[in-house]
Amino acid sequence: MKKIEAIIQPHKLEEVREALKKIGIDGMTITEVRGHGRQKGHKEVYRGMEYQVDLLPKVKIEMVVPDERSAEAVKALADAARTGKIGDGKIFLIDVAEAIRIRNEDRGEMAL
């Protein structure tokens, strides 16, 4: 099993959810986060004062999928999240040793 963690632009969340739903992936955790990569934030003007915004709003998506579905899920996610501009985000793949459903103790892929 693979855990997919993706940091994406907030306005791309619905497109990503729809793309994953189309390939049959429904279970995910969504978290609103703040951060920056290479773009290091941007400058904004508020009431005539210019200030640096270092931590930009992003959305973190987490899901665990069977190994054989991970490439398909990553492709769907990346295609839906891509704008082609700096700040599109990152996708991380992490090996998952075990998954256990709390309700009935299903294990492994059965718990997904």
KABELFEN-V795695 format. One record per residue. RES is the residue in one letter. SS is DSSP state (H for helix, E for strand, - for the rest). PSI is psi in degrees with one decimal (* if undefined). D_LAST is the distance of its C-alpha to the last C-alpha in Angstrom with 2 decimals. Layout:
# KABELFEN-V795695
res=(RES & RES)
ss=(SS & SS)
psi=(PSI & PSI)
d_last=(D_LAST & D_LAST)
This chain:
# KABELFEN-V795695
res=(M & K & K & I & E & A & I & I & Q & P & H & K & L & E & E & V & R & E & A & L & K & K & I & G & I & D & G & M & T & I & T & E & V & R & G & H & G & R & Q & K & G & H & K & E & V & Y & R & G & M & E & Y & Q & V & D & L & L & P & K & V & K & I & E & M & V & V & P & D & E & R & S & A & E & A & V & K & A & L & A & D & A & A & R & T & G & K & I & G & D & G & K & I & F & L & I & D & V & A & E & A & I & R & I & R & N & E & D & R & G & E & M & A & L)
ss=(- & E & E & E & E & E & E & E & - & H & H & H & H & H & H & H & H & H & H & H & H & H & - & - & - & - & - & - & E & E & E & E & E & E & E & - & - & - & - & - & - & E & E & E & E & E & - & - & E & E & E & E & E & - & - & E & E & E & E & E & E & E & E & E & E & - & H & H & H & H & H & H & H & H & H & H & H & H & H & H & H & - & - & - & - & - & - & - & E & E & E & E & E & E & E & - & - & - & - & E & - & - & - & - & - & - & E & H & H & H & H & -)
psi=(151.1 & 137.9 & 127.4 & 121.8 & 126.7 & 136.3 & 119.7 & 170.9 & 138.1 & -36.5 & -7.8 & -1.6 & -49.6 & -38.6 & -41.4 & -44.9 & -43.2 & -41.7 & -41.8 & -38.0 & -37.8 & -30.4 & 9.3 & 19.3 & 112.3 & -37.2 & 121.6 & 160.6 & 131.6 & 131.3 & 135.0 & 125.3 & 171.8 & 144.0 & -176.0 & 154.8 & -129.8 & -26.6 & -17.9 & 33.6 & -163.0 & 170.0 & 141.7 & 156.5 & 127.6 & 120.2 & 42.9 & -5.6 & 135.3 & 134.5 & 157.8 & 127.8 & 104.7 & -36.0 & 113.0 & 147.5 & 134.2 & 172.5 & 133.4 & 126.7 & 131.0 & 135.9 & 154.8 & 130.1 & 157.6 & 150.6 & -44.5 & -14.6 & -6.3 & -42.6 & -41.9 & -43.0 & -42.7 & -42.7 & -46.4 & -44.2 & -49.3 & -43.1 & -39.8 & -31.2 & -16.5 & 129.8 & -18.1 & 4.3 & 161.2 & 141.0 & 7.6 & -28.8 & -166.1 & 156.2 & 133.1 & 137.5 & 130.9 & 132.6 & 137.2 & 122.5 & -37.7 & 149.7 & 137.6 & 124.7 & 125.1 & -41.8 & -47.6 & 9.8 & 23.5 & 146.4 & 158.7 & -143.8 & -23.9 & -26.2 & -15.3 & *)
d_last=(9.58 & 11.11 & 11.15 & 13.23 & 15.73 & 18.30 & 21.50 & 23.08 & 26.03 & 25.47 & 27.12 & 24.59 & 21.52 & 21.82 & 22.48 & 19.40 & 17.18 & 19.00 & 18.72 & 14.93 & 14.89 & 17.37 & 15.19 & 12.30 & 10.15 & 10.14 & 7.89 & 10.23 & 12.75 & 16.38 & 19.29 & 22.95 & 24.56 & 27.98 & 29.15 & 31.09 & 31.22 & 34.30 & 35.59 & 36.36 & 36.44 & 39.31 & 42.50 & 42.93 & 46.08 & 46.19 & 49.54 & 51.40 & 49.80 & 47.67 & 44.82 & 42.03 & 38.39 & 36.56 & 33.04 & 31.67 & 28.95 & 25.63 & 22.03 & 19.15 & 15.76 & 12.78 & 9.35 & 7.20 & 7.28 & 8.41 & 12.07 & 13.64 & 12.29 & 13.24 & 16.90 & 16.45 & 14.40 & 17.04 & 19.84 & 18.85 & 18.44 & 21.71 & 23.65 & 22.90 & 23.64 & 26.75 & 30.18 & 32.08 & 33.50 & 33.24 & 30.49 & 27.75 & 25.39 & 23.32 & 19.95 & 18.78 & 16.45 & 15.54 & 14.44 & 11.74 & 13.03 & 10.44 & 7.41 & 8.33 & 7.67 & 11.26 & 12.18 & 12.20 & 11.36 & 8.71 & 8.39 & 7.34 & 5.26 & 5.47 & 3.81 & 0.00)
